[in-house]
Amino acid sequence: MPLSSQETLDGMVAARFHERRYVDLRPTLTPELIAEHEHQPFGQHSDALRRVLTYLGSFAIPGKLIVEYGGDERWYVSRFATAPAGLRTERVAGPYPTEGEAVHAVFLRRLRQVFGVVA
C-alpha cells in the first residue's frame, strides 16, 4: 500500500509504537506497582514503574495533566489548554494537601486515560 504523505507514515509509525508499548506495559500495571507510586511518587522507582512513567511522559503537551501549586499548601491537578492568548491551565481536581498526593492523582488519571486501568 503506497503512502500518500509523510504525515500518513508518521501516523502509522506512532500507532504501531503505542500499540507495542500498550502490549508491553499493560501487564505490569499491578496493584503493587500502583502502591509503589503512591508510597514514593518521587525518586528511585522500580524498572517497571520507571518504564510506565517514561511512556506516560512521552505524550504531546496539549491536554497534558500537570500538578500546580495553588498556595496555602494546596496542590491541584490541572490540564494544559490553549487559549487565544497562548497556553494556560485549568484545574480539574484538588486541592490535595501534598504535592505527592497530587502527583499520584495525575498518575491514576493517566493510567485510566491511556491504559483503561481503574485503581
Buried (B, 14 or more C-beta within 10 A) or exposed (E): EEEEEEEEEEEEEEEEEBEEBEEEBEEBBEEEBBEBBBEBBEEEBBEBBEBBBEBBEEBEEEEBBBBBEBEEEBBBBBBBEEEEEEEEBEEEBBBBEEBBBBBBBBBBBBBEEBBEBEB
